Amino acid sequence: MSQLIGGVAVPAFDAEVDRLIPPPDEWGSVEYQCALCNDAGAVYRIIVVEGLGNLVSLCEGLKRLGLVDVSMEPGRRKTKYDALFQPPIRSGDVAL
């Protein structure tokens, strides 16, 4: 399942995201939430996948798109998401 957050800008890279979302686990499983941030750092999409294998598959695909999982960065406050991806910070950008 994937949900866009209303009123939040959708980045250009989002055109590639839908093809990365795995189908639901036929046996049912634990649900994991992955949030995607736009270029301004705002969460614009939440993806829910079933099973750890599907989460890993999604995360690897997002990394191939050049996105960075910031959920496990040292000193970062824990969020309600199991993974939190954003575009890489470029020189001159302000860290989120």
C-alpha positions in Angstrom: 0.0 0.0 0.0 1.2 3.5 -0.8 -0.3 6.8 0.1 0.7 10.3 -1.1 0.4 13.0 1.5 -2.0 15.7 0.3 -0.6 19.2 -0.2 3.0 18.1 -0.1 5.1 18.5 -3.3 5.9 15.3 -5.1 9.5 15.1 -6.4 10.6 14.1 -9.9 12.1 10.9 -8.8 8.7 9.7 -7.6 7.9 8.5 -11.1 10.2 5.5 -10.4 8.9 4.6 -6.9 5.7 2.8 -7.8 7.6 0.0 -9.7 9.6 -0.7 -6.5 6.6 -1.4 -4.3 6.4 -5.2 -3.8 3.0 -7.0 -3.9 1.4 -7.9 -0.6 2.7 -11.0 1.1 0.3 -13.8 0.2 0.6 -15.3 3.7 0.2 -12.0 5.6 3.0 -10.8 7.8 4.2 -7.9 10.0 3.7 -4.5 8.3 6.6 -2.1 8.0 6.3 1.6 7.2 8.7 3.4 4.9 8.4 7.2 4.5 9.8 9.2 1.5 10.8 12.8 1.7 10.8 15.4 -1.1 13.7 17.7 -1.9 12.6 20.1 0.9 12.7 17.3 3.5 8.9 16.9 3.9 7.4 13.5 4.0 5.3 13.2 0.8 4.6 9.4 0.6 4.2 6.6 3.0 4.6 3.0 1.8 3.4 0.0 3.9 4.9 -3.4 3.0 4.3 -6.8 4.5 7.3 -8.8 5.7 10.9 -7.9 6.4 12.0 -9.3 3.0 9.7 -6.9 1.2 11.0 -4.0 3.3 14.6 -4.9 2.4 13.7 -5.2 -1.3 12.0 -1.8 -1.2 14.9 -0.1 0.6 17.5 -1.6 -1.8 15.4 -0.3 -4.7 15.2 3.2 -3.2 19.0 3.2 -2.6 19.5 2.4 -6.3 17.4 5.5 -7.1 20.0 7.5 -5.1 17.9 8.0 -2.0 19.5 7.8 1.4 17.9 6.0 4.5 18.4 8.6 7.3 16.4 6.6 9.8 19.5 5.1 11.4 21.8 8.1 11.3 23.6 8.6 14.7 21.9 11.2 16.8 18.7 11.2 14.7 15.6 11.0 16.8 13.5 7.8 16.3 10.4 8.3 14.1 7.3 6.1 13.7 8.7 4.9 10.4 10.8 1.7 10.0 12.7 3.5 7.2 12.9 7.2 6.2 14.4 8.0 2.8 15.4 11.4 1.4 17.4 12.7 -1.6 21.1 13.1 -0.7 22.2 16.4 0.8 24.1 18.4 -1.7 26.8 20.9 -0.8 25.1 24.1 0.2 22.0 22.4 1.4 21.0 22.5 5.1 21.0 19.1 6.9 17.6 18.0 8.1 
